[in-house]
Amino acid sequence: MSFMVIFLLILGLVLLVIGAEALVRGASNLATVVGISPLVIGLTIVAYGTSAPEMAVSTMTSLSGDADIAVGNVVGSNIFNVLFILGISAWVTPLIVAQQLIRLDVPIMIGTSVLAFVFGLDGTISRVDGIILFGLAVLYTLFLIYQSRKETNAQVQAEYEQFGQDARRSPVGLLVNVGYILGGLVMLVIGSRWLVDGATAIARSLGVNELVIGLTIVAAGTSLPELATSVVASIRGERDIAVGNVVGSNIFNILAVLGLAGIVAPNGVNVATEAIQFDIPVMIAVAFACLPIFISDNLIARWEGILFVIYYIAYALYLLLHANQDPSLPIYGAVMLWFVIPITALTLLITARRTLRARKPLSNK
């Protein structure tokens, strides 16, 4: 493995982060100038902008034939977003969850995760599957715009005003924001190419399965914009921007990123058997786990954030052991099956019970 490969990998990650930041800033300011709802800015432009690296990487890998990295990037990013990013953010400070996320966006995230599993059962995300997924992304975005026009909760609206506070309404300001968008896109394309080349070279030199590289290194790298956005939002005490960014990004990853990858891939995107048997079910389970935790007092507590981070570390360790065919894998798998899963179930029961007990007095009033 040469120094240049590692250098390009790191430089690619840096360009992805800077490019995503420029894209988000320019798009959010431009959207505010032309009168798009602040709620839509938060749930679409900010969330979609931070997912732009995933789209760039998955599209490039689909065109080059590295389907395992394309699928692994989407699935791994979604798992990383919930377990690691929300975990770290809640670890910094407990996160309040808006009712709209619980009523609408989290169920949609669960539904899109299941849909990805169904489409991948035949081993391929075909061009038709891709068109359906991408079409649903467009419909979801239009629905959010429609919902935002009916939004009357001033507190929710105020949560997203921050993204347009610095918007310049002069012609020069418009050009500056367009420049941010174009410059961000250029950096994303270049950064994704270098990241993919570096990750592929590392995978081949170490003999590691490319699916694992996509699920870990590439997924974590392309999720850095979401990580930065959510952690900064939690540090500043902004209500549920951290959660909305993650949920919106996960929906976009499946519908738009995986959908576009299926459209542009010459023969569709191949879905590895191990992804169907393990990684996509983990993504679905993580999405389902969000619901009872989010419902509980509309809060992600600090201890729940720590638990999320521990689960991600356990997941990443399993991937590494499996990739290296480590002899301790059966023991580790048994511990996960008989200890981690029961603890997870117990956690969900505790949070559900706490929610019911908290709401019972309200129902008696």
N, C-alpha and C positions, 0 to 999 in steps of 0.2 A: 504494500500500500504506500503510494508516494505522498510526499508532503503536499504536492499540488492538489491532489484529490481532497485531502482534509481541508486545505485552504479554500477550495471552491465550495465545499460543503458548508463551511462556516460563513463564507461571504454570501452564499445563496440564502441562508437563513436570515442574515442581516438585511439583505435587500428585500426579502419577503416582509419583514417587520416594518421597515421604513416605507415600503411601497403601500402596504395595507393602511398604515397611519395616514399617509398622504391621500389615499383614495377615500378613506372615511371622512377626513376633514373636508376635502373638497366637495364630496357628494352631499354631506349633511348641511354644509353652508349653502350650497347651491339649491338644495331642496327647500330650505327655509326661505331663501330669497324668492323662489317661484311660488311659495304659498302651500307647500305640502305640510300636512299635519305633523306636529312634533312627535306624536305617538307612532306614526308610520316611519318617521326618521329613525326612531329608536329600535323598532322591531324589524325593520326591513333594511334600510340603507346601512345603519351601523352594524347590525347582525350580519347582513349579506357582505358588507365590505370586509369585515374581519374574516369571512369565509372565502374571500377571493383567492388566498393562497391555495386552499384545498381545490378550488375550481381549476386554477392554473396548473397545479401538479397533476391532478387526475386527468385533465384534458391532454396534457403533454404525454403522459404515460400511456394513455389509451391510443394516441396516434402512433407512438413508438412501439406498441405491442407489449408493454410491461403491465399487463392487466392486474396482476396480483398487487402491485403497488397502488394502482388506481383504486381498487376495492378496499385494500387494507388502509389506505389513507382516509377514506370516508368513514369506514367502520371504526378504525382506531381513533380518529379525531372526535367522533361522537362520544366514545367511551371516555377519552381523555377530557373532553369538555365538561362532562357531568362529574365524574369522579375526582379528577385532579383540580380543574379550574374552579368549579363550585366549592370543592373541598377546601382549597387554599383560601378562597375568598371568604367562606364562612368561618374559617379558622382565624382570619384577621379580625372579622367582626360578624356577628350573626346577621343573616340576610333576610329581610322582609320580602315576602312574595305577594305580588298583586293578584287580586281575584281573577282578573282576565286571563292571566297565565294558567291558572288552575282550571278555569271553565273552558278555555278554548285552546291555547297553544300547547300545553302539555299533552292533552288527549290527541292532538294532531301529531305531535312528535312520536307518541306511541304508535299511532296508526301508520305513519310513514315508515317507521322501523319494521313493523310487521309486513308492510307492502314490499319493502326491499327483500325481506326473507322469502316471500311468496314468489317474487319475480326471479330470485336467484336459485330456486329449487331445481330448475332444469339445467343449472350450471352456466347460464349466460344471461347477462342483462342485454337483451337484443335491442336493435334500433327502435322497434315498436315500443318495447318497455321504456326506453329512454325518452321517446316522444311523449308517452303517457306521464312519466314522472315530471318532465320539464313543463308539460302543460299544466299539471297540478300546481307546480311552483308559481306559474303565472296567475292561476285562479286564486291561490292562497294570498298572493300579494294584493290582487284586486279586492279580495274580500277584506283584507286588513284596512285598505283605503276606505272601503265602504263602512266598516265598523268604526273607523276613526272619526268619520263625519257625524256619527251618532254618539260619540263619547261625550259624556257630560261630567265626568269625574275630574274636577279641577286639579286634584292632587296627582292623579295619574298623568295628566297633561304636563304638569309642572316638572315631573321627573325627567322628561325628555327635552325640556326647553334648553338645557345646557348645550345641546349639540348645535344650536343655531345662534348662540349669544354673540359670537364673533363674526357673523355673516356680514359681508360687505355688499351693499346694495348698489354701488356705483358700477359703471361699465368696466372700470379697471378691476374692481372686486370680482366681477363675474369672470373676467379673463384669468385672474389669479386662481379662482376655484376650479375652472376648467383645466388650468395647468396642473393643479394638484392631482386631478383625476387622471389626466393623460400620463403624467410622470409616474404616478403610483402604478398604473397598469403596465407601463414599460418595465419598471423595477420588478413587478410581480412575475412577468413573463421571463425575464432574464434570471431572476432569483430561483424560480421554479425549475428552470432548465439545469442550472448548476446544482441545485439540491438533488434532483433526480439522478444526475450523472454521478455525483459523489456517493449517494446512497446505494446506487446499483453497483458501483465499483467496490464499496465496502462489503456489500452482501456477497459478491463473488469471491473477494479475497479471503473472507472469513468462512466461506462455505455456509452462510446463514440463508435460510429460506427468504426469498424476496417478500413474501407475504408478511413475515415477521418484521422485516425492515419497514415495510409500509405501515404496519400496525403500531410501531413504536417510534423510531427515529423520525420518519417523514411525518407521521401523524402529529407527534408532539411539536415538531418544528413548524408545521403549517398552522398549528393552533396557538402559536405565540401571540398573535394579535388579540385573540379572544382572551388569553391569559392576562395580557397587559390591561385590556379594557376592563375586565371584570375585577381584577385586583385593585386597580386605581379607583374604580367606582366604590368598592367596599371600603377602602381606606378613607375616602372622602365622605362616607356615610350616606351616599345617594341610595335611595330606597331599594328598588329592585332592578336597576339597570344591569347589574351583574348577572342576575338570573335571566332576564329577558334576552340579553345578548347571547347567552349559551343556548337557550331553548330555540331562539330564532335561527341561530347558526346551525344547530343540529337538523332542523327541518330543511333549511336551504341545502345542507350537505347532501341529504338523501335525494330530495326532489330535483334540485337544479344541478348540483355537481355530478352526482351519479347519473342523472338523466342525460346531461350533456355528454358525459363520457360514453354512454351507450350510443348516443347519436353519431358521434364523430368516429368511434372505433370502426375500422373496416368490417370486422366480423362480430361486432358486439363485444362486450366486456365479459371475459371469462370469470366465473366465480368459483374459487377453489373449494374443494370438498370440506377442508378443515374450517373454512370461513362459515359454511352452512352449518356444520356440526357444532361449532364452538363460538366463534367470534361474533357472528350476527346474533345468535341467541343471547350472548352476553350483552350486546348493545340493546336488545329488546328488554332484557331483565333490568338493565340500568334505567331505561326510560320508564318502565313500570314502577320502579322503586322511588322515582321522583314524586309520584302522586301522593302517597300517604305522608311522605316527609314534608312536601310543600303544604298539604292541607293542615298539618299539625300546627296550629296557632299561626298559620300563614308565615311560618318562620323556618329557616334552616339554622339550627342552633350550632354553636361552636363544636360541640362534641360530635354532632352529625357530620360536620365538615371534616373533622379529624378521621372519622370512620370512613368517609368517602376516599380520602387520601390513602389510608391503609389498604382499602380494597383495590385501588389502582396499582399500588406497589405489588400486591399479591397477584394481580392479573398479569402485570409485566414480567414478574418472576416466573410465572407459569409459562409464558411465551418463550422466555429464554431457555428454560429447562427443556421444553418440548423441542425447540429448534436444535439443541445440542444432544438430544436423546439421552439426557442425564439419567443415570440409574436410579436417582432418588425421586424421579418424576411420579411413579406410582404412589409412593408414600405421601408426597406433597399433594397429589390429586385426592387421596383419601382424606387428608386433613381438610382440604377445601370442601369436600363433599359432606363430611360428617361434623365439621366444626364451623367453617365460615358460613355455609348456607343456613344451618340452624340459627346462628347468631343473627344473620340477616333477617330471617323470618321473625325472630324474637324482637328485633329492632322495629320492624314494621308493625308488629302487634302492639308494642309499647306506644309508638307514635299514634296509631289508630285509637287506642284506648284513651290516650291523653286528649285527643281531639274530641271524642265523644263525651268525656267527662267535662271538658271545658264548655261544650255547647249545650249540655243538658240544662244547666241553670237558665240559659237564655230561652230555651224552649218552654220553660215553666213560667216565664214572666208573662 
